[in-house]
Amino acid sequence: MEYKEYKKLYDSLNRPGDIGLLIEKGYDHRLVETLYTQKTSRDVKKRFHMVKQKAPVMLKEWKRGRTIMEISDHYRFPPILVAMFIFLEDGASKKQFWEFIKSPELLDSPDTAEEVRDVVRNDYVYSPVANDRQRERGIWGEELLHEWLDGQGITYKTEEDLRGGEGQKTPDCLLDEPMVYEGKKICWIESKASFGDNVEFRFNSRKQLCPYTKLFGPGLVVYWTGCLDDMECPEDVYISDMSVLDRKLDRISD
């Protein structure tokens, strides 16, 4: 994807409702859901402690009758995290809070239980349903990768096969023998259900991809929901999007 289009999409995703609007315009639902999740997660990481400091004020506002959703909108912060700040400030433990999120009926107050249900329904990133959705995207990507390799008769070891083996960092697929992808030798493939923009790719490179090259040699990372065109890659790391499915791996000639 060209940066100009990516920037337009990214800047358009400010609330969960924006996801549906972009899907109606023809954008892939996994793409816009992923971009919204990444944007929200980055904002949370940047502002978490600053917003958390407002917990005493939030609790007072809530006890005066303001809803958690209203407080969430005011601070432009995910409703479940705002609810967590309020509940912890009111004396609940983190364990209790997450039990309430999973089972609001455990709360003594029916009104508070209904408010928690509303918070869960409106949190697109941190709710149990959102976690399931992100996990499903990860499984979807790995299945696409396995089908692509299996269809070419290429054998490999999965992350599960490698667990406890050489090193602790393991790619999703370690090829049983090196292959050639678009003229480049690769030994492993990593599946990513995230969108490969500069922030994501730098993080993945530092935490996973570059360490893989030291352990296993050159490899390929596939961002199934898309990636920016013409990104600068570290040595021995190559990048693709779903268009990889239209290509084939070649065996290294003797």
N, C-alpha and C positions, 0 to 999 in steps of 0.2 A: 504494500500500500504506500502511495506517495505521502510524504509528510504533511502536505497541505490538507489532504482529505482527512488524515488521522487527526490533525490539530482541530479541524472543524468538528469532527465527531466528539473528540475528547472534551472540548470546550462546551459542547451542547449537553453533556451528561452531568447535570447538577442535582437532580432529584430522581427517585425511582420512576416517576411518571414519564420522564424523558426517554426511558428505555422503550416503552410502548410506542411513543411517537416516532422514534427512529426505525423501529421494526415496521411500522405502517408505511414508512417511506421506502421500504425495500431492503434495509440492512439486515444482515444475518443476526438472529437473536443471540447466538452464542458470542458473536463479536461484541455487540453493544452491552450485553450482560457482563462480559469479561472486562471491558474498558471501564464500565461504571464501578465494578468491584475494585479494580486496581486504583482508580482515581480516589475512591472513598477510603481505601486502606492507607494510601499515601497521606491523605489529609489527616486521618486519625493519628498516624505515626507522628506527624509534624505537630499536631495541636493537642495530643492526649493530655499531657501534664498541665497545660494551660487551662483546658476546660475542666479537668478534674479538680483544680483549685477552687472552682466555682460550686463544688458540691454542697457546702453549707447554705449558700444562697438558693441553689436548686431545691434543697429539702424544704426550706422555708416557703418558697413559692408553691411547691406541691402541697404542703400542709394547708396553705391558704386557699387551695381549690384549683390551682392551675394544673392541667393534665400533663403527663409526661410527654405526650406528643407535642403539646404546645411548647414545652420547655425545650424539647429536641429541635423543633423548628426555629426557635429563638437563637439557639447556639449553633445551628446548622451542623448538628452532630448526630450520629446514628442513635435511634431511640433506645436500643437495648443497652448501649454503653451509658447513655444518660440515666436510664433506669438503674443500672448497676451503681453509678455514683450516688444516686439518691438512696438506694436500699442500704448500701454499705455505710453511708453517713448516718442512716437511721438505726444502725446497730446490727444489721444482718451480716453474716459471713459470706464470702464468695461462693462457698459450697451451697449454702442455703439459697443464695440468689439464683444460681443456675438450676437448682431444683425447682424453684418457682417458675423459671422460664420454661422448663420442660413440662411442669405440671402446675399451672396457676391455681388449680382447685385446692392446693395445699395451703393457700393463703386464708387467713381467718376472715378477711373482708371480701364478700362477693364483688363489691365495686372495684376494689383493687385488683382482684383476679381478672375481671373483665378488662381493666385498663392494661394489665400485663398482656393479655391476649391481643389487644389492639396494638401494643408495642411490637409484639412478635410478628403480627401480620404485616406491619409497615416497615420492618427492618430487612432490607434487601441483601445485606452483607453479613450480618452477625447472628441471624436467627438460626435455629436448628435446620429449618427448611433450606436456607441459603447455604449452610454448610454441606447439606446433602447434595444440593445442586452443583456446588463446586467439586465435590468428590465425584459425582457422576460425569462431569466434564473431563476430569482426569482419567477415569476409566474408559470413557469414549475415545479419547486420544490414544491411549495405550492399545485399545482394541484395533483401531485403524492401523497403527504401526505394525502390530502382529499380523494382521490380515495382509498387509502390503508385503511383508517379508515372507510369510508363508506361501503367498501366491507365486512368489518367484523361486520357491524351494530353497530359500536361504535359512540356514540354521543359526541359532543364537541362544544365549543364556539370558534369562530375565533377571530383574533385580532380586526377585525372590530366590532364584537359583544361586545367585552370587552372595546372598546375605551370609556373613560370617566367613567369607572367603578372603581373597586378596584385598587388603585395605578395607576401609569402612565406607568409602564413597563408591557407589556403584551406579552405572547408567541403567536406563530402562532395558536396553538390549545391548549386550556385548556379543558381537558377531564371532562365530566360531572360527572364521578365517577373514582376514581383511578383504574388503571389496572396494570397487571404484565407483564413486558418485560424481558424475559430471567431470570426469577426468581427475578427480582427487581421491586419494586413498583414505578410507575411513575404517575404523575398527569398532566403533560403537555408535549408537543412536539414542538420543534423549528425547522423550516426548513431553511437550509442554502444552497444557490447555490454556495457558495465559497468552496475552498478546505481546509479541516481541517488539516493544519500543525500546528506546535507549536506556531508560531507567531499569526496566526488567532485564534486558540483555546484559547490562553491566553487572547487575546483582547475580544473575545466573552464572555468568562467566567466572566471577570471583569465587562464588560458593561451590559451584559444581563443575562447570565445563572445563576450565583450565586445570583443575586438579585431575579430571579424567584423562586429559592429554598426557599428564605426567605418569599416570598409572597404566594407561592402556594404548596410548598413541592418538592419532587424529580421529575426529568424530564429527557427527552431524547432530544439530538440534532442530527439531521440527516444532514450530508454533502453529498449532492446528487452527486457532481462531484468526491467525494473520500475523504479519510482522512488517516493519518498515522496510522499504526498498533501500538498497545500497548502504546497509549498516557496516561499519568497520569492525571486522572480526579479529579476535586474538589469533595468534599463530596456531594452526592445526584445528581450529574450530570453524565449522561451516554451518550455514543457516538456511532454512527453507520454511515455507508455509504448506498449506494443504496441496499445493500444486506438485508436491513430491510424489503424490499418488499417480501422477501421469508419467513418471520417470521410472527407470529401472536401474538396479545396481548391476555392475559388470564384475566378473571375476578377474583377478589379476593374472595377466598372461605369464606363463612360465618363462 
